[in-house]
Amino acid sequence: MAIKEFNNKVAIVSGAGQGIGFEIAKQLAAQGACVVLNDIDPNLATEASQKISSEGSTCIAVAGDTSEPDIIQKMIATAVETFSKLDIVVANAGITLFGDFLTYPGVLVDHYYLLPLLPGTRHIKIWQLMA
């Protein structure tokens, strides 16, 4: 039997309802990690978590917008309360805005580009998972 590289590890993966984030969560789980899977879309988060769990892995969905500090705290609390620790965080969530940057409404620029630069913004040390 092969040794699972992430056995007994706990991971949070944001933006994992589909695409690259889903595959990161799926691979971590397949390698033994317990995964807290996040997506802004509650249906995608639940469906993705159920797919991973149906393959015999442990995966919990926490839906929400990761630009909101309360959602970050909820993901961390879920990991720690459920699995007693947190080892890995993959900050995969992102925003795709199509169009010419110079034509974006000011509210989009403020929310997606300036918000992380505001004084008092809390940051979490992120571990990047590279295969």
Backbone atoms as SQL, in Angstrom:
CREATE TABLE atoms (id INTEGER PRIMARY KEY, chain TEXT, resi INTEGER, resn TEXT, atom TEXT, x REAL, y REAL, z REAL);
INSERT INTO atoms VALUES
  (1, 'A', 1, 'MET', 'N', 0.838, -1.179, 0.000),
  (2, 'A', 1, 'MET', 'CA', 0.000, 0.000, 0.000),
  (3, 'A', 1, 'MET', 'C', 0.880, 1.239, 0.000),
  (4, 'A', 2, 'ALA', 'N', 0.547, 2.199, -0.844),
  (5, 'A', 2, 'ALA', 'CA', 1.333, 3.423, -0.960),
  (6, 'A', 2, 'ALA', 'C', 1.095, 4.327, 0.249),
  (7, 'A', 3, 'ILE', 'N', 2.139, 5.036, 0.643),
  (8, 'A', 3, 'ILE', 'CA', 2.036, 5.996, 1.729),
  (9, 'A', 3, 'ILE', 'C', 1.386, 7.267, 1.195),
  (10, 'A', 4, 'LYS', 'N', 0.411, 7.770, 1.932),
  (11, 'A', 4, 'LYS', 'CA', -0.269, 8.995, 1.526),
  (12, 'A', 4, 'LYS', 'C', 0.491, 10.182, 2.100),
  (13, 'A', 5, 'GLU', 'N', 0.921, 11.067, 1.219),
  (14, 'A', 5, 'GLU', 'CA', 1.798, 12.182, 1.582),
  (15, 'A', 5, 'GLU', 'C', 1.174, 13.158, 2.577),
  (16, 'A', 6, 'PHE', 'N', -0.148, 13.325, 2.558),
  (17, 'A', 6, 'PHE', 'CA', -0.797, 14.294, 3.433),
  (18, 'A', 6, 'PHE', 'C', -1.659, 13.635, 4.503),
  (19, 'A', 7, 'ASN', 'N', -1.332, 12.384, 4.822),
  (20, 'A', 7, 'ASN', 'CA', -2.058, 11.661, 5.860),
  (21, 'A', 7, 'ASN', 'C', -2.000, 12.435, 7.172),
  (22, 'A', 8, 'ASN', 'N', -3.135, 12.539, 7.854),
  (23, 'A', 8, 'ASN', 'CA', -3.251, 13.236, 9.142),
  (24, 'A', 8, 'ASN', 'C', -3.005, 14.739, 9.043),
  (25, 'A', 9, 'LYS', 'N', -3.129, 15.320, 7.876),
  (26, 'A', 9, 'LYS', 'CA', -3.025, 16.764, 7.700),
  (27, 'A', 9, 'LYS', 'C', -4.425, 17.330, 7.479),
  (28, 'A', 10, 'VAL', 'N', -4.594, 18.595, 7.825),
  (29, 'A', 10, 'VAL', 'CA', -5.872, 19.275, 7.635),
  (30, 'A', 10, 'VAL', 'C', -5.621, 20.478, 6.736),
  (31, 'A', 11, 'ALA', 'N', -6.430, 20.594, 5.682),
  (32, 'A', 11, 'ALA', 'CA', -6.235, 21.658, 4.694),
  (33, 'A', 11, 'ALA', 'C', -7.514, 22.438, 4.459),
  (34, 'A', 12, 'ILE', 'N', -7.349, 23.743, 4.236),
  (35, 'A', 12, 'ILE', 'CA', -8.419, 24.601, 3.740),
  (36, 'A', 12, 'ILE', 'C', -8.048, 24.944, 2.301),
  (37, 'A', 13, 'VAL', 'N', -9.019, 24.809, 1.396),
  (38, 'A', 13, 'VAL', 'CA', -8.805, 25.214, 0.005),
  (39, 'A', 13, 'VAL', 'C', -9.949, 26.142, -0.377),
  (40, 'A', 14, 'SER', 'N', -9.619, 27.391, -0.670),
  (41, 'A', 14, 'SER', 'CA', -10.656, 28.348, -1.080),
  (42, 'A', 14, 'SER', 'C', -10.834, 28.306, -2.596),
  (43, 'A', 15, 'GLY', 'N', -12.012, 28.717, -3.035),
  (44, 'A', 15, 'GLY', 'CA', -12.294, 28.715, -4.472),
  (45, 'A', 15, 'GLY', 'C', -12.238, 27.323, -5.050),
  (46, 'A', 16, 'ALA', 'N', -12.767, 26.339, -4.311),
  (47, 'A', 16, 'ALA', 'CA', -12.579, 24.940, -4.687),
  (48, 'A', 16, 'ALA', 'C', -13.849, 24.251, -5.165),
  (49, 'A', 17, 'GLY', 'N', -14.850, 25.013, -5.539),
  (50, 'A', 17, 'GLY', 'CA', -16.078, 24.410, -6.029),
  (51, 'A', 17, 'GLY', 'C', -15.940, 23.787, -7.404),
  (52, 'A', 18, 'GLN', 'N', -14.949, 24.237, -8.152),
  (53, 'A', 18, 'GLN', 'CA', -14.721, 23.722, -9.506),
  (54, 'A', 18, 'GLN', 'C', -13.309, 24.077, -9.946),
  (55, 'A', 19, 'GLY', 'N', -12.925, 23.583, -11.087),
  (56, 'A', 19, 'GLY', 'CA', -11.646, 23.961, -11.692),
  (57, 'A', 19, 'GLY', 'C', -10.419, 23.549, -10.894),
  (58, 'A', 20, 'ILE', 'N', -9.410, 24.413, -10.931),
  (59, 'A', 20, 'ILE', 'CA', -8.130, 24.120, -10.283),
  (60, 'A', 20, 'ILE', 'C', -8.301, 23.925, -8.783),
  (61, 'A', 21, 'GLY', 'N', -9.097, 24.764, -8.155),
  (62, 'A', 21, 'GLY', 'CA', -9.320, 24.633, -6.717),
  (63, 'A', 21, 'GLY', 'C', -9.910, 23.291, -6.347),
  (64, 'A', 22, 'PHE', 'N', -10.884, 22.834, -7.134),
  (65, 'A', 22, 'PHE', 'CA', -11.471, 21.520, -6.887),
  (66, 'A', 22, 'PHE', 'C', -10.427, 20.422, -7.006),
  (67, 'A', 23, 'GLU', 'N', -9.607, 20.502, -8.039),
  (68, 'A', 23, 'GLU', 'CA', -8.574, 19.472, -8.226),
  (69, 'A', 23, 'GLU', 'C', -7.544, 19.492, -7.100),
  (70, 'A', 24, 'ILE', 'N', -7.192, 20.673, -6.611),
  (71, 'A', 24, 'ILE', 'CA', -6.267, 20.757, -5.475),
  (72, 'A', 24, 'ILE', 'C', -6.889, 20.068, -4.269),
  (73, 'A', 25, 'ALA', 'N', -8.150, 20.398, -3.974),
  (74, 'A', 25, 'ALA', 'CA', -8.841, 19.784, -2.835),
  (75, 'A', 25, 'ALA', 'C', -8.953, 18.273, -3.007),
  (76, 'A', 26, 'LYS', 'N', -9.290, 17.846, -4.195),
  (77, 'A', 26, 'LYS', 'CA', -9.446, 16.418, -4.495),
  (78, 'A', 26, 'LYS', 'C', -8.124, 15.668, -4.313),
  (79, 'A', 27, 'GLN', 'N', -7.035, 16.236, -4.809),
  (80, 'A', 27, 'GLN', 'CA', -5.732, 15.583, -4.686),
  (81, 'A', 27, 'GLN', 'C', -5.229, 15.550, -3.244),
  (82, 'A', 28, 'LEU', 'N', -5.437, 16.641, -2.506),
  (83, 'A', 28, 'LEU', 'CA', -5.070, 16.645, -1.083),
  (84, 'A', 28, 'LEU', 'C', -5.833, 15.546, -0.341),
  (85, 'A', 29, 'ALA', 'N', -7.134, 15.471, -0.604),
  (86, 'A', 29, 'ALA', 'CA', -7.963, 14.455, 0.051),
  (87, 'A', 29, 'ALA', 'C', -7.526, 13.046, -0.344),
  (88, 'A', 30, 'ALA', 'N', -7.238, 12.852, -1.619),
  (89, 'A', 30, 'ALA', 'CA', -6.793, 11.542, -2.090),
  (90, 'A', 30, 'ALA', 'C', -5.472, 11.124, -1.447),
  (91, 'A', 31, 'GLN', 'N', -4.681, 12.109, -1.049),
  (92, 'A', 31, 'GLN', 'CA', -3.400, 11.827, -0.408),
  (93, 'A', 31, 'GLN', 'C', -3.506, 11.847, 1.122),
  (94, 'A', 32, 'GLY', 'N', -4.738, 11.786, 1.640),
  (95, 'A', 32, 'GLY', 'CA', -4.939, 11.591, 3.066),
  (96, 'A', 32, 'GLY', 'C', -5.347, 12.797, 3.878),
  (97, 'A', 33, 'ALA', 'N', -5.379, 13.984, 3.293),
  (98, 'A', 33, 'ALA', 'CA', -5.747, 15.182, 4.056),
  (99, 'A', 33, 'ALA', 'C', -7.254, 15.235, 4.290),
  (100, 'A', 34, 'CYS', 'N', -7.636, 15.798, 5.426),
  (101, 'A', 34, 'CYS', 'CA', -9.018, 16.182, 5.681),
  (102, 'A', 34, 'CYS', 'C', -9.143, 17.598, 5.136),
  (103, 'A', 35, 'VAL', 'N', -10.148, 17.837, 4.299),
  (104, 'A', 35, 'VAL', 'CA', -10.231, 19.099, 3.570),
  (105, 'A', 35, 'VAL', 'C', -11.473, 19.896, 3.965),
  (106, 'A', 36, 'VAL', 'N', -11.249, 21.183, 4.218),
  (107, 'A', 36, 'VAL', 'CA', -12.330, 22.156, 4.365),
  (108, 'A', 36, 'VAL', 'C', -12.353, 22.895, 3.031),
  (109, 'A', 37, 'LEU', 'N', -13.398, 22.659, 2.258),
  (110, 'A', 37, 'LEU', 'CA', -13.515, 23.172, 0.899),
  (111, 'A', 37, 'LEU', 'C', -14.415, 24.404, 0.899),
  (112, 'A', 38, 'ASN', 'N', -13.950, 25.468, 0.274),
  (113, 'A', 38, 'ASN', 'CA', -14.711, 26.712, 0.215),
  (114, 'A', 38, 'ASN', 'C', -15.018, 27.097, -1.220),
  (115, 'A', 39, 'ASP', 'N', -16.211, 27.664, -1.406),
  (116, 'A', 39, 'ASP', 'CA', -16.556, 28.325, -2.655),
  (117, 'A', 39, 'ASP', 'C', -17.587, 29.384, -2.329),
  (118, 'A', 40, 'ILE', 'N', -17.607, 30.453, -3.094),
  (119, 'A', 40, 'ILE', 'CA', -18.574, 31.525, -2.881),
  (120, 'A', 40, 'ILE', 'C', -19.994, 31.051, -3.178),
  (121, 'A', 41, 'ASP', 'N', -20.125, 30.069, -4.055),
  (122, 'A', 41, 'ASP', 'CA', -21.420, 29.502, -4.425),
  (123, 'A', 41, 'ASP', 'C', -21.729, 28.310, -3.506),
  (124, 'A', 42, 'PRO', 'N', -22.735, 28.423, -2.653),
  (125, 'A', 42, 'PRO', 'CA', -23.031, 27.331, -1.718),
  (126, 'A', 42, 'PRO', 'C', -23.319, 25.998, -2.399),
  (127, 'A', 43, 'ASN', 'N', -23.999, 26.032, -3.546),
  (128, 'A', 43, 'ASN', 'CA', -24.305, 24.779, -4.248),
  (129, 'A', 43, 'ASN', 'C', -23.041, 24.114, -4.767),
  (130, 'A', 44, 'LEU', 'N', -22.142, 24.912, -5.359),
  (131, 'A', 44, 'LEU', 'CA', -20.873, 24.349, -5.845),
  (132, 'A', 44, 'LEU', 'C', -20.052, 23.784, -4.694),
  (133, 'A', 45, 'ALA', 'N', -20.003, 24.505, -3.579),
  (134, 'A', 45, 'ALA', 'CA', -19.236, 24.033, -2.428),
  (135, 'A', 45, 'ALA', 'C', -19.766, 22.692, -1.939),
  (136, 'A', 46, 'THR', 'N', -21.077, 22.587, -1.803),
  (137, 'A', 46, 'THR', 'CA', -21.685, 21.341, -1.317),
  (138, 'A', 46, 'THR', 'C', -21.462, 20.194, -2.290),
  (139, 'A', 47, 'GLU', 'N', -21.711, 20.445, -3.574),
  (140, 'A', 47, 'GLU', 'CA', -21.537, 19.395, -4.585),
  (141, 'A', 47, 'GLU', 'C', -20.094, 18.920, -4.651),
  (142, 'A', 48, 'ALA', 'N', -19.147, 19.844, -4.626),
  (143, 'A', 48, 'ALA', 'CA', -17.729, 19.471, -4.700),
  (144, 'A', 48, 'ALA', 'C', -17.325, 18.668, -3.469),
  (145, 'A', 49, 'SER', 'N', -17.764, 19.094, -2.306),
  (146, 'A', 49, 'SER', 'CA', -17.456, 18.375, -1.071),
  (147, 'A', 49, 'SER', 'C', -18.038, 16.958, -1.099),
  (148, 'A', 50, 'GLN', 'N', -19.256, 16.842, -1.582),
  (149, 'A', 50, 'GLN', 'CA', -19.893, 15.520, -1.670),
  (150, 'A', 50, 'GLN', 'C', -19.164, 14.604, -2.654),
  (151, 'A', 51, 'LYS', 'N', -18.702, 15.157, -3.780),
  (152, 'A', 51, 'LYS', 'CA', -17.948, 14.352, -4.755),
  (153, 'A', 51, 'LYS', 'C', -16.687, 13.795, -4.119),
  (154, 'A', 52, 'ILE', 'N', -15.965, 14.656, -3.409),
  (155, 'A', 52, 'ILE', 'CA', -14.710, 14.218, -2.780),
  (156, 'A', 52, 'ILE', 'C', -14.998, 13.200, -1.683),
  (157, 'A', 53, 'SER', 'N', -16.017, 13.455, -0.882),
  (158, 'A', 53, 'SER', 'CA', -16.373, 12.526, 0.199),
  (159, 'A', 53, 'SER', 'C', -16.833, 11.182, -0.343),
  (160, 'A', 54, 'SER', 'N', -17.502, 11.191, -1.504),
  (161, 'A', 54, 'SER', 'CA', -17.997, 9.937, -2.089),
  (162, 'A', 54, 'SER', 'C', -16.864, 9.022, -2.538),
  (163, 'A', 55, 'GLU', 'N', -15.670, 9.578, -2.661),
  (164, 'A', 55, 'GLU', 'CA', -14.509, 8.779, -3.047),
  (165, 'A', 55, 'GLU', 'C', -13.769, 8.244, -1.822),
  (166, 'A', 56, 'GLY', 'N', -14.389, 8.375, -0.642),
  (167, 'A', 56, 'GLY', 'CA', -13.809, 7.820, 0.575),
  (168, 'A', 56, 'GLY', 'C', -12.928, 8.780, 1.350),
  (169, 'A', 57, 'SER', 'N', -12.913, 10.038, 0.972),
  (170, 'A', 57, 'SER', 'CA', -12.099, 11.039, 1.656),
  (171, 'A', 57, 'SER', 'C', -12.975, 11.868, 2.592),
  (172, 'A', 58, 'THR', 'N', -12.315, 12.640, 3.447),
  (173, 'A', 58, 'THR', 'CA', -13.021, 13.512, 4.374),
  (174, 'A', 58, 'THR', 'C', -12.975, 14.937, 3.849),
  (175, 'A', 59, 'CYS', 'N', -14.160, 15.506, 3.590),
  (176, 'A', 59, 'CYS', 'CA', -14.240, 16.849, 3.035),
  (177, 'A', 59, 'CYS', 'C', -15.500, 17.529, 3.540),
  (178, 'A', 60, 'ILE', 'N', -15.343, 18.751, 4.031),
  (179, 'A', 60, 'ILE', 'CA', -16.442, 19.544, 4.556),
  (180, 'A', 60, 'ILE', 'C', -16.541, 20.838, 3.758),
  (181, 'A', 61, 'ALA', 'N', -17.751, 21.238, 3.406),
  (182, 'A', 61, 'ALA', 'CA', -17.963, 22.491, 2.668),
  (183, 'A', 61, 'ALA', 'C', -18.226, 23.645, 3.632),
  (184, 'A', 62, 'VAL', 'N', -17.589, 24.779, 3.337),
  (185, 'A', 62, 'VAL', 'CA', -17.886, 26.039, 4.020),
  (186, 'A', 62, 'VAL', 'C', -18.029, 27.088, 2.920),
  (187, 'A', 63, 'ALA', 'N', -19.269, 27.438, 2.625),
  (188, 'A', 63, 'ALA', 'CA', -19.531, 28.400, 1.557),
  (189, 'A', 63, 'ALA', 'C', -19.347, 29.824, 2.060),
  (190, 'A', 64, 'GLY', 'N', -18.926, 30.701, 1.154),
  (191, 'A', 64, 'GLY', 'CA', -18.832, 32.113, 1.494),
  (192, 'A', 64, 'GLY', 'C', -17.774, 32.830, 0.695),
  (193, 'A', 65, 'ASP', 'N', -17.826, 34.153, 0.759),
  (194, 'A', 65, 'ASP', 'CA', -16.915, 35.041, 0.053),
  (195, 'A', 65, 'ASP', 'C', -15.665, 35.261, 0.903),
  (196, 'A', 66, 'THR', 'N', -14.536, 34.789, 0.442),
  (197, 'A', 66, 'THR', 'CA', -13.302, 34.877, 1.225),
  (198, 'A', 66, 'THR', 'C', -12.714, 36.279, 1.311),
  (199, 'A', 67, 'SER', 'N', -13.377, 37.254, 0.691),
  (200, 'A', 67, 'SER', 'CA', -12.947, 38.635, 0.923),
  (201, 'A', 67, 'SER', 'C', -13.550, 39.161, 2.226),
  (202, 'A', 68, 'GLU', 'N', -14.424, 38.372, 2.835),
  (203, 'A', 68, 'GLU', 'CA', -15.059, 38.720, 4.106),
  (204, 'A', 68, 'GLU', 'C', -14.311, 38.042, 5.253),
  (205, 'A', 69, 'PRO', 'N', -13.760, 38.807, 6.194),
  (206, 'A', 69, 'PRO', 'CA', -13.010, 38.217, 7.319),
  (207, 'A', 69, 'PRO', 'C', -13.799, 37.185, 8.110),
  (208, 'A', 70, 'ASP', 'N', -15.113, 37.352, 8.218),
  (209, 'A', 70, 'ASP', 'CA', -15.917, 36.376, 8.959),
  (210, 'A', 70, 'ASP', 'C', -15.878, 34.993, 8.315),
  (211, 'A', 71, 'ILE', 'N', -15.824, 34.941, 6.998),
  (212, 'A', 71, 'ILE', 'CA', -15.755, 33.652, 6.305),
  (213, 'A', 71, 'ILE', 'C', -14.395, 32.995, 6.551),
  (214, 'A', 72, 'ILE', 'N', -13.337, 33.788, 6.528),
  (215, 'A', 72, 'ILE', 'CA', -12.006, 33.248, 6.830),
  (216, 'A', 72, 'ILE', 'C', -12.008, 32.647, 8.233),
  (217, 'A', 73, 'GLN', 'N', -12.546, 33.382, 9.199),
  (218, 'A', 73, 'GLN', 'CA', -12.614, 32.886, 10.571),
  (219, 'A', 73, 'GLN', 'C', -13.461, 31.621, 10.660),
  (220, 'A', 74, 'LYS', 'N', -14.566, 31.581, 9.911),
  (221, 'A', 74, 'LYS', 'CA', -15.430, 30.400, 9.924),
  (222, 'A', 74, 'LYS', 'C', -14.700, 29.172, 9.380),
  (223, 'A', 75, 'MET', 'N', -13.925, 29.344, 8.300),
  (224, 'A', 75, 'MET', 'CA', -13.179, 28.214, 7.747),
  (225, 'A', 75, 'MET', 'C', -12.144, 27.701, 8.747),
  (226, 'A', 76, 'ILE', 'N', -11.426, 28.623, 9.369),
  (227, 'A', 76, 'ILE', 'CA', -10.416, 28.229, 10.358),
  (228, 'A', 76, 'ILE', 'C', -11.076, 27.537, 11.545),
  (229, 'A', 77, 'ALA', 'N', -12.159, 28.129, 12.050),
  (230, 'A', 77, 'ALA', 'CA', -12.863, 27.535, 13.189),
  (231, 'A', 77, 'ALA', 'C', -13.383, 26.142, 12.842),
  (232, 'A', 78, 'THR', 'N', -13.915, 25.978, 11.643),
  (233, 'A', 78, 'THR', 'CA', -14.415, 24.665, 11.221),
  (234, 'A', 78, 'THR', 'C', -13.291, 23.636, 11.206),
  (235, 'A', 79, 'ALA', 'N', -12.155, 24.013, 10.652),
  (236, 'A', 79, 'ALA', 'CA', -11.012, 23.091, 10.611),
  (237, 'A', 79, 'ALA', 'C', -10.569, 22.706, 12.009),
  (238, 'A', 80, 'VAL', 'N', -10.390, 23.685, 12.858),
  (239, 'A', 80, 'VAL', 'CA', -9.867, 23.426, 14.202),
  (240, 'A', 80, 'VAL', 'C', -10.888, 22.697, 15.076),
  (241, 'A', 81, 'GLU', 'N', -12.152, 23.108, 15.011),
  (242, 'A', 81, 'GLU', 'CA', -13.180, 22.450, 15.827),
  (243, 'A', 81, 'GLU', 'C', -13.455, 21.020, 15.367),
  (244, 'A', 82, 'THR', 'N', -13.403, 20.786, 14.070),
  (245, 'A', 82, 'THR', 'CA', -13.708, 19.463, 13.524),
  (246, 'A', 82, 'THR', 'C', -12.515, 18.518, 13.584),
  (247, 'A', 83, 'PHE', 'N', -11.318, 19.040, 13.265),
  (248, 'A', 83, 'PHE', 'CA', -10.149, 18.171, 13.122),
  (249, 'A', 83, 'PHE', 'C', -9.036, 18.472, 14.130),
  (250, 'A', 84, 'SER', 'N', -9.254, 19.453, 15.005),
  (251, 'A', 84, 'SER', 'CA', -8.317, 19.820, 16.088),
  (252, 'A', 84, 'SER', 'C', -7.032, 20.493, 15.633),
  (253, 'A', 85, 'LYS', 'N', -6.936, 20.844, 14.360),
  (254, 'A', 85, 'LYS', 'CA', -5.726, 21.521, 13.890),
  (255, 'A', 85, 'LYS', 'C', -5.932, 22.040, 12.476),
  (256, 'A', 86, 'LEU', 'N', -4.940, 22.770, 12.001),
  (257, 'A', 86, 'LEU', 'CA', -4.914, 23.259, 10.627),
  (258, 'A', 86, 'LEU', 'C', -3.461, 23.267, 10.172),
  (259, 'A', 87, 'ASP', 'N', -3.171, 22.547, 9.094),
  (260, 'A', 87, 'ASP', 'CA', -1.795, 22.421, 8.606),
  (261, 'A', 87, 'ASP', 'C', -1.530, 23.171, 7.304),
  (262, 'A', 88, 'ILE', 'N', -2.523, 23.220, 6.423),
  (263, 'A', 88, 'ILE', 'CA', -2.313, 23.721, 5.066),
  (264, 'A', 88, 'ILE', 'C', -3.449, 24.671, 4.700),
  (265, 'A', 89, 'VAL', 'N', -3.108, 25.799, 4.101),
  (266, 'A', 89, 'VAL', 'CA', -4.118, 26.707, 3.548),
  (267, 'A', 89, 'VAL', 'C', -3.726, 27.005, 2.105),
  (268, 'A', 90, 'VAL', 'N', -4.653, 26.755, 1.199),
  (269, 'A', 90, 'VAL', 'CA', -4.433, 27.066, -0.212),
  (270, 'A', 90, 'VAL', 'C', -5.412, 28.184, -0.583),
  (271, 'A', 91, 'ALA', 'N', -4.869, 29.368, -0.811),
  (272, 'A', 91, 'ALA', 'CA', -5.687, 30.538, -1.160),
  (273, 'A', 91, 'ALA', 'C', -5.871, 30.557, -2.673),
  (274, 'A', 92, 'ASN', 'N', -6.836, 29.798, -3.136),
  (275, 'A', 92, 'ASN', 'CA', -7.062, 29.657, -4.564),
  (276, 'A', 92, 'ASN', 'C', -8.158, 30.588, -5.082),
  (277, 'A', 93, 'ALA', 'N', -9.028, 31.067, -4.204),
  (278, 'A', 93, 'ALA', 'CA', -10.153, 31.898, -4.649),
  (279, 'A', 93, 'ALA', 'C', -9.633, 33.132, -5.361),
  (280, 'A', 94, 'GLY', 'N', -10.313, 33.481, -6.412),
  (281, 'A', 94, 'GLY', 'CA', -9.910, 34.657, -7.176),
  (282, 'A', 94, 'GLY', 'C', -11.097, 35.250, -7.890),
  (283, 'A', 95, 'ILE', 'N', -10.890, 36.407, -8.417),
  (284, 'A', 95, 'ILE', 'CA', -11.936, 37.111, -9.136),
  (285, 'A', 95, 'ILE', 'C', -11.478, 37.284, -10.576),
  (286, 'A', 96, 'THR', 'N', -12.360, 36.975, -11.492),
  (287, 'A', 96, 'THR', 'CA', -12.076, 37.215, -12.897),
  (288, 'A', 96, 'THR', 'C', -13.021, 38.299, -13.377),
  (289, 'A', 97, 'LEU', 'N', -12.452, 39.405, -13.762),
  (290, 'A', 97, 'LEU', 'CA', -13.236, 40.499, -14.312),
  (291, 'A', 97, 'LEU', 'C', -12.832, 40.660, -15.773),
  (292, 'A', 98, 'PHE', 'N', -13.783, 40.495, -16.648),
  (293, 'A', 98, 'PHE', 'CA', -13.483, 40.583, -18.060),
  (294, 'A', 98, 'PHE', 'C', -13.679, 42.013, -18.548),
  (295, 'A', 99, 'GLY', 'N', -12.812, 42.448, -19.414),
  (296, 'A', 99, 'GLY', 'CA', -12.941, 43.775, -19.979),
  (297, 'A', 99, 'GLY', 'C', -11.681, 44.592, -19.780),
  (298, 'A', 100, 'ASP', 'N', -11.744, 45.813, -20.245),
  (299, 'A', 100, 'ASP', 'CA', -10.630, 46.744, -20.152),
  (300, 'A', 100, 'ASP', 'C', -10.593, 47.343, -18.749),
  (301, 'A', 101, 'PHE', 'N', -9.490, 47.191, -18.047),
  (302, 'A', 101, 'PHE', 'CA', -9.353, 47.665, -16.675),
  (303, 'A', 101, 'PHE', 'C', -9.749, 49.132, -16.533),
  (304, 'A', 102, 'LEU', 'N', -9.413, 49.950, -17.504),
  (305, 'A', 102, 'LEU', 'CA', -9.691, 51.381, -17.426),
  (306, 'A', 102, 'LEU', 'C', -11.183, 51.716, -17.518),
  (307, 'A', 103, 'THR', 'N', -11.993, 50.735, -17.898),
  (308, 'A', 103, 'THR', 'CA', -13.432, 50.987, -17.986),
  (309, 'A', 103, 'THR', 'C', -14.213, 50.364, -16.831),
  (310, 'A', 104, 'TYR', 'N', -13.530, 49.737, -15.858),
  (311, 'A', 104, 'TYR', 'CA', -14.226, 49.143, -14.712),
  (312, 'A', 104, 'TYR', 'C', -14.886, 50.237, -13.881),
  (313, 'A', 105, 'PRO', 'N', -16.108, 49.992, -13.419),
  (314, 'A', 105, 'PRO', 'CA', -16.722, 50.952, -12.492),
  (315, 'A', 105, 'PRO', 'C', -15.877, 51.074, -11.222),
  (316, 'A', 106, 'GLY', 'N', -15.841, 52.255, -10.644),
  (317, 'A', 106, 'GLY', 'CA', -15.035, 52.502, -9.450),
  (318, 'A', 106, 'GLY', 'C', -15.303, 51.537, -8.320),
  (319, 'A', 107, 'VAL', 'N', -16.551, 51.120, -8.157),
  (320, 'A', 107, 'VAL', 'CA', -16.882, 50.206, -7.063),
  (321, 'A', 107, 'VAL', 'C', -16.153, 48.870, -7.215),
  (322, 'A', 108, 'LEU', 'N', -15.979, 48.396, -8.440),
  (323, 'A', 108, 'LEU', 'CA', -15.242, 47.152, -8.648),
  (324, 'A', 108, 'LEU', 'C', -13.776, 47.317, -8.300),
  (325, 'A', 109, 'VAL', 'N', -13.197, 48.405, -8.722),
  (326, 'A', 109, 'VAL', 'CA', -11.789, 48.662, -8.413),
  (327, 'A', 109, 'VAL', 'C', -11.605, 48.753, -6.902),
  (328, 'A', 110, 'ASP', 'N', -12.476, 49.487, -6.238),
  (329, 'A', 110, 'ASP', 'CA', -12.384, 49.622, -4.785),
  (330, 'A', 110, 'ASP', 'C', -12.503, 48.275, -4.091),
  (331, 'A', 111, 'HIS', 'N', -13.484, 47.475, -4.495),
  (332, 'A', 111, 'HIS', 'CA', -13.738, 46.211, -3.803),
  (333, 'A', 111, 'HIS', 'C', -12.670, 45.154, -4.067),
  (334, 'A', 112, 'TYR', 'N', -12.289, 44.995, -5.315),
  (335, 'A', 112, 'TYR', 'CA', -11.404, 43.886, -5.665),
  (336, 'A', 112, 'TYR', 'C', -9.923, 44.217, -5.644),
  (337, 'A', 113, 'TYR', 'N', -9.572, 45.465, -5.780),
  (338, 'A', 113, 'TYR', 'CA', -8.154, 45.796, -5.862),
  (339, 'A', 113, 'TYR', 'C', -7.644, 46.608, -4.681),
  (340, 'A', 114, 'LEU', 'N', -8.454, 47.493, -4.124),
  (341, 'A', 114, 'LEU', 'CA', -7.986, 48.340, -3.038),
  (342, 'A', 114, 'LEU', 'C', -8.292, 47.775, -1.662),
  (343, 'A', 115, 'LEU', 'N', -9.332, 46.976, -1.540),
  (344, 'A', 115, 'LEU', 'CA', -9.724, 46.423, -0.244),
  (345, 'A', 115, 'LEU', 'C', -8.570, 45.730, 0.480),
  (346, 'A', 116, 'PRO', 'N', -7.789, 44.894, -0.194),
  (347, 'A', 116, 'PRO', 'CA', -6.698, 44.223, 0.522),
  (348, 'A', 116, 'PRO', 'C', -5.605, 45.180, 1.001),
  (349, 'A', 117, 'LEU', 'N', -5.583, 46.397, 0.510),
  (350, 'A', 117, 'LEU', 'CA', -4.548, 47.353, 0.882),
  (351, 'A', 117, 'LEU', 'C', -4.965, 48.261, 2.040),
  (352, 'A', 118, 'LEU', 'N', -6.213, 48.163, 2.472),
  (353, 'A', 118, 'LEU', 'CA', -6.710, 49.040, 3.519),
  (354, 'A', 118, 'LEU', 'C', -6.014, 48.778, 4.850),
  (355, 'A', 119, 'PRO', 'N', -5.754, 49.833, 5.625),
  (356, 'A', 119, 'PRO', 'CA', -5.160, 49.657, 6.955),
  (357, 'A', 119, 'PRO', 'C', -6.059, 48.780, 7.816),
  (358, 'A', 120, 'GLY', 'N', -5.457, 47.954, 8.621),
  (359, 'A', 120, 'GLY', 'CA', -6.213, 47.085, 9.508),
  (360, 'A', 120, 'GLY', 'C', -6.665, 45.787, 8.883),
  (361, 'A', 121, 'THR', 'N', -6.404, 45.603, 7.588),
  (362, 'A', 121, 'THR', 'CA', -6.768, 44.351, 6.944),
  (363, 'A', 121, 'THR', 'C', -5.931, 43.237, 7.555),
  (364, 'A', 122, 'ARG', 'N', -6.586, 42.154, 7.908),
  (365, 'A', 122, 'ARG', 'CA', -5.886, 41.034, 8.529),
  (366, 'A', 122, 'ARG', 'C', -5.406, 40.072, 7.455),
  (367, 'A', 123, 'HIS', 'N', -4.204, 39.590, 7.623),
  (368, 'A', 123, 'HIS', 'CA', -3.635, 38.644, 6.659),
  (369, 'A', 123, 'HIS', 'C', -3.300, 37.335, 7.360),
  (370, 'A', 124, 'ILE', 'N', -3.413, 36.263, 6.633),
  (371, 'A', 124, 'ILE', 'CA', -3.073, 34.948, 7.145),
  (372, 'A', 124, 'ILE', 'C', -1.873, 34.439, 6.363),
  (373, 'A', 125, 'LYS', 'N', -0.927, 33.841, 7.061),
  (374, 'A', 125, 'LYS', 'CA', 0.221, 33.264, 6.366),
  (375, 'A', 125, 'LYS', 'C', -0.280, 32.101, 5.517),
  (376, 'A', 126, 'ILE', 'N', 0.022, 32.147, 4.256),
  (377, 'A', 126, 'ILE', 'CA', -0.471, 31.150, 3.308),
  (378, 'A', 126, 'ILE', 'C', 0.673, 30.220, 2.909),
  (379, 'A', 127, 'TRP', 'N', 0.411, 28.957, 2.940),
  (380, 'A', 127, 'TRP', 'CA', 1.366, 27.948, 2.472),
  (381, 'A', 127, 'TRP', 'C', 0.948, 27.573, 1.066),
  (382, 'A', 128, 'GLN', 'N', 1.851, 27.652, 0.147),
  (383, 'A', 128, 'GLN', 'CA', 1.512, 27.276, -1.215),
  (384, 'A', 128, 'GLN', 'C', 1.852, 25.815, -1.418),
  (385, 'A', 129, 'LEU', 'N', 0.926, 25.120, -1.991),
  (386, 'A', 129, 'LEU', 'CA', 1.110, 23.703, -2.283),
  (387, 'A', 129, 'LEU', 'C', 1.579, 23.585, -3.731),
  (388, 'A', 130, 'MET', 'N', 2.776, 23.100, -3.912),
  (389, 'A', 130, 'MET', 'CA', 3.335, 22.949, -5.250),
  (390, 'A', 130, 'MET', 'C', 3.581, 21.470, -5.499),
  (391, 'A', 131, 'ALA', 'N', 3.137, 21.002, -6.620),
  (392, 'A', 131, 'ALA', 'CA', 3.351, 19.580, -6.957),
  (393, 'A', 131, 'ALA', 'C', 4.506, 19.450, -7.917);
